Amino acid sequence: MTAPGELIIEPQNGQPADACVFIIHGLGADGHDFEPLVPALTLPDSAHVRFIMPHAPRLPVTINGGMVMPAWYDILAMDLGRRVDEVQLKTSAERIQALIEEQIDQGIDSRRIIVAGFSQGGAVAYQAALSFPQPLGGLLAMSTYFATADSIDLAESNRDIPIEVHHGNFDPIVPETLGRSGVERLKEMGYTVNYRQYPMAHALCPQQVNDIGKWLSERLG
């Protein structure tokens, strides 16, 4: 298991960053997977946002016959709730939290840091954001599931974190029922969640990109 680094995109307007968005990719991808998303968000000039897109290590993945590929954690079975290697997932979340700490140490206010994740990366985002000991600016979970809902050590500092959850209602990889289940668990835990569904499969769609841009602008503009 290696830590292959991160793709970092500085503010397009040339100004020093005063906010940061982490985007955590899905299984078999890398940080470049969401690189085209940044210009498509059309954030206002007043938003001086640094985007950080970490690359997952390469791990053997049980559900893919043990094939080694970029993965944040092993998926042991594709049952209704997904059986995953929680130790690996939490190790990946700790890596994201260490990167968040680095941004805070560089002068970024923790409340202007947003953690986003897609699919497997979304499960890491849930764990990293909701257990982080300083208040964050938001959590965006896309086409994913709350894998550590039964074991997470929730941080009181992020009890009021803005949470946005997106899912496609034609998703064949992570069924929408899993996404909705995560939302219901969050609500049971006392969180306020905004849930959006889109007529898409396991991907992003133009309306969703527009909604993400608006949501980020509200948080960081």
N, C-alpha and C positions, 0 to 999 in steps of 0.2 A: 504494500500500500504506500503510495507516494502522494505528496501534496504538490501538484504541478503548477500552482500559481493562479493568477487572476488576470482577466482582461479588465483594464481600467480605461474609461472614457471620460475625459475631463469636459467641463462645460463648453458648449459649442460657441458661446459668445466671447470666449477668451478670458472671462473674469475668474477670479479665484473661487473655488467651490465653497459654498456655505451650507450645502445639504448633500446627502448621499443616498442613493438607491442601490440596494443589493438585489440582483436577479439570479436566482439559483435554478439552473437548467435541469432537465429531466434525464432519465436513464438513456445511456448510449449517446448522449450529445456532449457538448462542451459549452464554455462561456460564449463562444462566437454565435451560438444558436440564436441568441436574442440581440445580437449587435444591430441588426436592421431595425429593431423596434425603437431604438433611441430617437433617430430623426423623425420617425413616424408619429411620435407622441406630440409633436409641435408644442412643446412647453413654451411659456412666455419668456421674453428676454429677461424678465426679473428673476427667473428661476435659475440660480447658478448651481446646477446639480451635477455631481460626479456619479457616474454609474460604475459599479463594480460587479463583474460577472465571473465568479470563481469557476475553475475547472475541477470536476470530480476526479478522484483517483481511479485507477483501473482495478476492478475487483471481479472475481468469478461470481456469476449470478446464477443461482440454483434453477430458477424457472426457465432460464435459457440454456439449460443443459450444462451449466458450469462454465459457459463461455466467459472469457475475461473481456470486460468492456468498461467504459466510464460509468461509474455508479457511486452514489452516496452511501449505499448500504445494499446488502443482499436481500432479495425477495425470495422467501422460502416456499410460498404457495400462493396461488391466485384464488384463494377462497373469498367468501363474501367480504371479510374485513381486511384481507391481506395479512399474511404472516410474514413479518420482516425481522431482520437482525437489528434489534433495538440498540444494542451496544454500538454497532457501526453507525446507525442513524444519529445517536446522541454524540458520538465522536465527531461526525460531520457538522452537527449543530454547534458544537464547541469551537470548531475551526471557524465557522461563520461568526460566532460571538467574539472570537479573538480578533477577527478582521474589523468588526464593529468597534471594538475597544481601540484599535489602531486609529480609526477615523476620529474618535473622541479625543484621543491623545494629540491628534493633529489640529484640534480646535473646532471640530464639527459638533454642534449641540446634539445630544442624543435624540432630542425631540424632532430633529430634522433629518433623522435617519429612518429609512423605510426598508423593510425586508419583504421581498417578493419571491415566490417560487412557483415553478410549473411542474406538475406531476410528481415524480419522486422528489424533486427539489422543493415542492410545496410542503411535503411532509417534514422536510428539514427546516423550512421556514417557520412552520407552526412551532416546532420545538425550540428553535433559536430565539424567536421573538417573544414567545409567551413565558420563557424562563429567564429572559435577560434581566439583570438586576437594576438597570436604569431605564427610565421611560423612553420609549421609542415613538417615532412619528406615525407609524402605521404598519399593517401587515396585509399583504395581498397574496391570496392563495388561489392558484389557477389550476383547474382540472386535476385536483388532488384529493387527498384524504388525510384525516387527523390520526396518524399511525400511533402516536404515543399518548393518546387521550387518557388511557388508564394508568399511565406511569409518570406523566410529566409533573415536575415540581414547579408549579406556577409562581411567577414573581408578582408580588403585590404592586410593584412599580408599574406594571403594564396591564393592570386590571381594566383601565379605561382606554386602551390602545384602539384606534380606529381599525376595524377589520373589514376587508372587502374580499368576498369569495366569489369566484367566477367558475362556471362549468358549462360545458356543451351538453345539450340534451340528446345528442346522438353519439356520445363518446363510447367507443367500443373497447377502449383500453382501461380507463378508470370510469366505471359506470356512474351516472349522475347520482344514483342512490348513495354511493360512497361519499360524494361531495356534500349532499344534503345531510347525511348522517353526522358528518363533522360539524356542520353548522348547528344542528340540534344539540350536539354535545357542548359546543361553545356556549349556546344560550342557557343550557342547564347549569353551566359553570358560572353564569352571571355576566357573560360578555354580550355586548351589542354588536350585531353582525349585519352587514348589508350583503344580501345574496343576489347575484345576477345570473341568469341562464341565457344561453345563446343557441341558435339553431346551427350547431356545428359539431364536428367530431372532436378528436383529441388534438386541438390546435388553437390558434388565435384567429379571430375574424375581425374585419374592419370596424364594426360597431364596438367590439370589445376594446380594440386599440384606442378608439376615440374616447371611450369611457375611462380607460386607464389614464390617458393624458389629462382628462378633466379632473380625475381624482387626485393625481399627483400635483396638478396645478393648485388645487384647493389646499393641499397639505403643505406644499413647498414654495408656491409662487410668491 
